[in-house]
Amino acid sequence: MVGWGGLRGYLVEARLAGVVGTSREESLRSYRLFAARDPRVLIGIDPQGVWGQRELIELMAAKCGVSADPGHTSGHDVIDPERTLLALDAFAERLAVAARRRGPVLFGTGHPHRLLDFYAALADAMSAAGCAVLTPAQGRCVDITTRFGLRTHVLDYVRGVALVRGPGVPGSGCEPGAHTHSPLPVRLALAALAEVGGPFPELVVGDHGWVCGAGQLGFEAIGLADTDDPALFVGEAEGSVSVAVPLDDAVRSDYYRPLTRYVLNRACLSQ
């Protein structure tokens, strides 16, 4: 089993934490948009508190380890690897609790090119532990606003993990899906469960709108988030998100494999 020391070094080496690829400019732009209540950055969260840019910088410094200096406006962001490890432990504990209860779980990602394998391994392990891995609303359409305007996407599942495919993209398994921050796919999935009377997930696992959208609706939600995704950390601070793990969510997909092993071991789940 990889311990804290070994994984801490790996996180920094792989740039999952430490100096990450996300720029300070990107993060500050997201904080400004969040403070202005831009839905593209709220991604399903309806904040209860007053979150101006200064408050967001202070929160992200506490949750992620980014610079707390508002005058620091350029360069690469920094994530404290120890904060990542603490959050991974909490993430694993929530998986373990759900596994012991053998409750239904729902996995979804807006980063299929990067994180699909990570979530799929967790879905396999939860299924082996006796949890139903839910796949509601498969094949249904959802209209998502993109930089090209409103586009119709299709909700699909790969190895138990929900994602959306863009217009005209078949579910061939060759194309991993579209990148999205939208909470609309998880709302569609949960609405489909409501139509048939459940079962509803006891835990939703993912990123972006999958976590924020589910958490806002009262479902326990845990996930991964980068420094330019303040919504998950605001949700965690306000109680609508159970765990937000700070890390770079856009590195190579195989770089997440040691994290998969670590989480499964901490949760006492077999892969």
C-alpha positions in Angstrom: 0.0 0.0 0.0 1.3 3.5 -0.9 1.5 5.6 2.2 1.3 9.3 2.7 5.0 10.0 2.2 5.2 8.1 -1.1 2.0 9.5 -2.5 2.9 13.0 -1.4 6.0 12.9 -3.4 4.2 11.4 -6.4 1.5 14.1 -6.3 4.2 16.8 -6.6 6.2 14.9 -9.2 3.1 14.3 -11.4 2.0 17.9 -10.9 -1.3 16.7 -9.5 -0.4 18.9 -6.5 2.4 21.3 -5.7 2.9 23.5 -8.8 0.1 22.6 -11.1 -0.8 23.4 -14.7 -3.7 25.7 -13.8 -2.7 29.3 -14.0 -3.3 31.9 -11.4 -5.0 34.0 -14.1 -7.5 31.2 -14.8 -8.3 30.8 -11.1 -8.8 34.5 -10.5 -11.1 34.7 -13.5 -13.2 31.9 -12.1 -13.4 33.6 -8.7 -14.5 36.9 -10.3 -17.2 35.1 -12.3 -18.3 33.1 -9.2 -18.5 36.3 -7.2 -20.8 37.7 -10.0 -22.9 34.6 -9.8 -22.2 33.5 -13.3 -23.9 30.1 -13.8 -21.0 28.8 -15.9 -18.9 28.9 -12.7 -21.6 28.2 -10.1 -22.1 24.8 -11.9 -25.2 24.0 -9.9 -24.4 25.5 -6.5 -26.7 28.2 -5.1 -24.4 29.9 -2.6 -26.0 30.9 0.7 -23.2 33.2 1.9 -21.6 36.3 0.5 -18.7 35.2 -1.7 -16.7 38.1 -3.1 -13.4 37.6 -4.8 -11.5 38.2 -1.6 -13.5 35.7 0.3 -13.0 33.1 -2.4 -9.3 33.6 -2.4 -9.2 33.1 1.3 -11.4 30.0 1.0 -9.2 28.5 -1.8 -6.1 29.3 0.2 -7.5 27.3 3.2 -8.9 24.4 1.1 -6.2 24.1 -1.6 -3.2 26.0 -0.4 -3.2 28.6 -3.2 -1.7 32.0 -2.5 -3.9 34.1 -0.2 -2.4 37.3 -1.6 -4.9 39.1 -3.9 -1.9 40.8 -5.4 -0.5 37.5 -6.7 -2.0 37.6 -10.2 0.2 35.5 -12.5 2.1 32.3 -12.8 1.0 28.8 -12.0 -1.2 27.9 -9.1 0.0 25.8 -6.2 -1.9 23.0 -4.4 -0.7 21.9 -1.0 -0.2 18.0 -1.4 -1.0 17.5 2.3 -4.4 19.1 1.8 -4.9 16.7 -1.2 -4.0 13.7 1.0 -6.3 14.7 3.8 -9.2 15.2 1.3 -8.4 11.8 -0.3 -8.7 10.2 3.1 -12.1 11.8 3.7 -13.1 10.8 0.1 -12.2 7.2 0.8 -14.0 7.2 4.1 -17.3 8.3 2.4 -16.8 5.5 -0.2 -16.2 3.0 2.6 -19.4 4.0 4.5 -21.5 3.7 1.3 -19.9 0.3 0.6 -20.7 -1.0 4.1 -24.3 0.1 3.7 -24.4 -1.4 0.2 -26.3 1.6 -1.0 -26.8 2.7 -4.6 -24.2 5.0 -6.0 -24.0 7.2 -9.0 -20.7 8.2 -10.8 -20.4 11.0 -13.3 -17.7 13.1 -14.9 -17.3 16.2 -16.9 -13.7 15.2 -17.5 -14.0 11.9 -19.4 -10.7 12.2 -21.2 -8.8 12.5 -17.9 -10.9 11.0 -15.1 -13.0 8.2 -16.6 -10.6 5.4 -15.6 -10.3 6.8 -12.1 -14.1 6.7 -11.5 -14.6 3.5 -13.4 -12.2 1.6 -11.1 -14.1 3.0 -8.1 -17.4 2.0 -9.7 -16.1 -1.6 -10.2 -15.0 -1.8 -6.6 -18.3 -0.5 -5.3 -20.2 -2.9 -7.5 -18.0 -5.8 -6.1 -18.9 -4.6 -2.6 -22.6 -5.1 -3.3 -23.6 -1.5 -4.2 -25.9 -0.9 -7.2 -24.1 1.4 -9.6 -26.9 3.4 -11.1 -27.2 4.3 -14.9 -30.4 6.3 -15.2 -31.5 8.2 -18.3 -29.0 6.5 -20.6 -29.5 7.7 -24.1 -31.6 10.8 -23.2 -30.8 14.2 -24.6 -29.8 17.2 -22.7 -29.2 20.7 -24.1 -26.0 22.3 -22.7 -24.8 25.8 -23.4 -21.2 25.7 -24.8 -18.9 28.3 -26.2 -20.5 27.5 -29.6 -24.0 28.1 -28.2 -26.7 25.7 -27.1 -25.9 22.2 -28.2 -27.8 18.9 -27.7 -25.8 16.2 -25.9 -26.6 12.6 -25.1 -26.2 11.1 -21.6 -24.2 7.9 -21.8 -22.4 5.5 -19.4 -19.1 3.9 -19.8 -18.1 1.2 -17.2 -20.7 2.6 -14.9 -19.6 6.2 -15.2 -22.0 8.9 -16.6 -20.8 11.3 -19.3 -22.2 13.3 -22.1 -21.5 12.9 -25.8 -21.6 15.8 -28.2 -23.9 16.1 -31.2 -23.5 13.3 -33.7 -21.0 11.3 -31.6 -22.0 7.6 -31.4 -21.5 5.6 -28.3 -18.8 3.5 -29.9 -16.5 3.5 -26.9 -13.7 5.1 -29.0 -14.6 8.7 -28.1 -14.6 9.1 -24.3 -17.2 11.9 -24.2 -17.4 15.7 -24.0 -15.9 18.0 -21.4 -18.6 19.9 -19.5 -19.1 21.8 -16.3 -22.9 21.7 -16.5 -25.1 20.4 -13.7 -27.9 19.5 -16.2 -26.8 15.9 -16.8 -27.0 15.0 -13.1 -30.4 16.7 -12.8 -31.6 14.7 -15.8 -30.3 11.5 -14.3 -31.9 12.2 -10.9 -35.2 13.2 -12.5 -35.3 9.9 -14.4 -34.9 8.1 -11.1 -37.7 10.1 -9.6 -39.9 9.1 -12.6 -39.7 5.5 -11.6 -39.6 6.0 -7.9 -35.9 5.3 -7.3 -33.7 3.9 -6.0 -31.9 7.1 -5.4 -28.1 7.2 -4.9 -26.8 7.3 -1.3 -23.6 8.8 -2.7 -22.8 10.7 -5.9 -19.1 10.7 -7.0 -17.6 12.8 -9.7 -16.6 16.3 -10.5 -17.9 19.7 -11.8 -21.7 19.8 -12.2 -22.1 16.2 -11.2 -21.0 17.0 -7.6 -22.5 20.5 -7.3 -25.8 19.7 -9.0 -26.4 16.6 -6.9 -25.2 18.3 -3.7 -27.5 21.2 -4.2 -30.4 18.8 -4.5 -29.6 17.3 -1.2 -27.7 14.2 -2.2 -24.4 13.4 -0.6 -21.7 14.2 -3.1 -18.0 13.9 -3.2 -15.5 14.7 -5.9 -12.3 16.2 -7.3 -11.7 19.8 -8.1 -9.0 22.1 -9.5 -8.1 25.5 -8.2 -10.3 27.2 -10.9 -13.4 25.3 -9.7 -14.4 27.2 -6.6 -18.0 25.9 -6.6 -17.1 22.5 -5.1 -15.1 24.2 -2.2 -17.9 26.7 -1.6 -20.3 23.8 -1.5 -18.1 22.0 1.0 -17.8 25.1 3.2 -21.6 25.5 3.2 -22.4 21.8 3.6 -23.9 20.9 0.3 -20.8 19.0 -0.8 -19.3 16.4 1.6 -15.7 16.2 0.2 -13.9 18.3 -2.4 -10.4 16.9 -3.2 -8.0 19.6 -4.5 -5.9 18.5 -7.4 -5.1 19.2 -11.0 -8.0 17.5 -12.9 -6.5 17.8 -16.4 -3.2 15.8 -16.3 -2.8 12.5 -18.2 -5.4 9.9 -17.3 -2.7 7.3 -16.3 -1.3 9.7 -13.7 -4.4 9.1 -11.5 -3.7 5.4 -11.2 -1.7 5.7 -7.9 -4.6 7.8 -6.5 -7.0 5.0 -7.5 -5.0 2.4 -5.6 -4.6 4.7 -2.6 -8.3 5.4 -2.3 -9.3 1.8 -2.8 -6.9 0.7 -0.1 -8.0 3.4 2.3 -11.6 2.4 1.7 -10.8 -1.3 2.1 -12.2 -2.0 -1.3 -10.8 -4.5 -3.8 -10.1 -3.4 -7.4 
